[in-house]
Amino acid sequence: MDHYKDVKRPSKEDQVTAIESYNALAATLEELKSKVPEIEIEETKEKIKVPIEALNLLAKILKAMSQGKPISIVPVVTEMTTQAAAEFLGCSRPHVVKLLESGEIAFTKVGRHRRVKFEDLTKYQSKAKEKQKAKLIELMKADEKSGLYDS
């Protein structure tokens, strides 16, 4: 599961194309009635049935690309090794193992090897960010009380 390593920022040209495509797709999605609309590839005239959820996801991808954000799609149920999980979180593998063994992140064992669901990693990451934000607010309030923000 190394596809997130190859993620690159979209070029300015890609961003312009993405915003144009997003605007057109978003307008079209509002008018669709079918759950499986048929789209046509203009170059080949081939018609393809696409689930509406896939088109909604494509709209989100185009919007993010238009903002210059790199994109990577990972199935939510993807299982990762502890090394891949560490790379995703930006920490060491031993630290991830400690998080797993302490119960902060759910995991399964395949033989002697630990596997972590991508969904569980993102849940942990969200909780960690919330805790971090709460701590920062707590520090700011303590600084305000002690008069560190006074001129």
C-alpha positions in Angstrom: 0.0 0.0 0.0 2.5 2.6 -1.2 0.3 4.6 -3.5 0.1 7.6 -1.2 3.9 8.0 -1.7 3.4 8.7 -5.4 0.8 11.4 -4.8 1.8 14.8 -6.4 0.2 18.2 -6.4 -1.8 18.9 -9.5 -0.2 21.3 -12.0 -1.7 24.7 -12.6 -3.1 23.4 -15.9 -4.7 20.5 -14.2 -6.2 22.8 -11.6 -7.8 24.9 -14.3 -9.2 21.8 -16.0 -10.4 20.4 -12.7 -12.4 23.5 -11.7 -14.0 23.6 -15.2 -14.9 19.9 -15.0 -16.1 20.2 -11.4 -18.4 23.1 -12.2 -19.9 21.2 -15.1 -20.2 17.9 -13.2 -21.7 19.6 -10.1 -24.4 21.3 -12.2 -25.2 18.0 -14.0 -25.4 16.0 -10.8 -28.1 18.3 -9.5 -30.2 17.5 -12.5 -29.7 13.7 -12.5 -32.6 11.5 -11.4 -31.1 8.0 -12.0 -29.0 6.2 -9.4 -26.9 4.7 -12.3 -26.7 7.4 -15.0 -25.1 6.8 -18.3 -22.2 9.0 -19.4 -20.6 9.3 -22.8 -16.9 9.7 -23.4 -16.8 12.3 -26.2 -13.6 11.1 -27.8 -14.7 7.5 -28.3 -18.5 8.0 -28.2 -18.5 5.1 -25.7 -21.4 5.1 -23.2 -20.8 3.9 -19.7 -23.1 3.4 -16.8 -21.6 4.9 -13.6 -23.1 4.7 -10.1 -24.1 8.1 -8.8 -21.9 7.6 -5.7 -18.9 7.3 -8.1 -19.8 10.5 -9.8 -20.2 12.3 -6.5 -16.7 11.1 -5.5 -15.4 12.3 -8.8 -16.8 15.7 -8.1 -15.0 15.8 -4.7 -11.8 14.7 -6.4 -12.1 17.5 -9.1 -12.9 20.1 -6.4 -9.8 19.1 -4.4 -7.6 19.1 -7.5 -8.9 22.5 -8.5 -7.6 23.8 -5.1 -4.2 22.3 -5.7 -4.6 19.5 -3.2 -2.9 16.2 -3.9 -5.3 13.3 -4.2 -5.0 9.6 -3.2 -7.9 7.2 -2.9 -7.6 4.3 -0.4 -10.4 1.8 0.2 -11.6 2.3 3.7 -11.2 -1.4 4.6 -7.6 -1.6 3.3 -5.4 -3.3 5.8 -1.9 -2.0 6.3 1.3 -3.3 7.9 2.7 -1.5 10.9 5.4 0.0 8.7 2.8 1.4 6.2 0.7 2.7 9.2 3.8 4.4 10.6 4.6 6.1 7.3 1.0 7.2 7.0 1.0 8.7 10.5 4.5 10.1 10.1 6.0 8.3 13.1 8.1 5.3 13.8 7.0 1.7 13.5 7.8 1.0 17.2 5.5 3.9 18.2 2.7 2.5 16.1 3.2 -0.9 17.7 2.9 0.7 21.2 -0.3 2.4 20.1 -1.7 -0.9 18.9 -0.7 -2.8 22.0 -2.1 -0.1 24.3 -5.4 -0.4 22.5 -5.4 3.2 21.0 -5.7 1.8 17.5 -7.5 -1.5 16.7 -5.7 -4.2 14.8 -5.8 -7.8 13.9 -3.0 -10.4 13.8 -2.2 -12.6 10.8 0.2 -15.1 12.3 2.8 -13.0 14.1 2.1 -9.9 12.0 -0.2 -7.0 13.0 -2.6 -5.5 10.4 -4.3 -2.2 10.8 -7.4 -1.0 8.9 -7.0 2.3 7.2 -10.3 3.4 8.7 -9.0 2.8 12.2 -5.9 4.8 11.4 -7.9 7.8 10.2 -10.1 7.5 13.3 -7.0 7.6 15.6 -5.6 10.5 13.6 -8.8 12.5 14.0 -9.0 11.9 17.7 -5.3 12.8 18.1 -5.9 16.1 16.3 -8.9 16.8 18.5 -6.8 16.2 21.6 -4.0 18.3 20.3 -6.4 21.2 19.5 -7.9 20.9 23.0 -4.5 21.0 24.6 -3.5 24.1 22.6 -6.7 25.9 23.7 -6.0 24.9 27.3 -2.4 26.3 27.0 -3.7 29.6 25.4 -6.2 30.0 28.3 -3.5 29.4 30.8 -1.3 32.0 29.1 -4.1 34.5 29.1 -4.7 34.0 32.8 -1.1 34.5 33.6 -1.0 37.7 31.6 1.4 36.5 28.9 -0.8 38.1 26.2 -0.8 41.5 27.8 1.3 44.2 26.1 
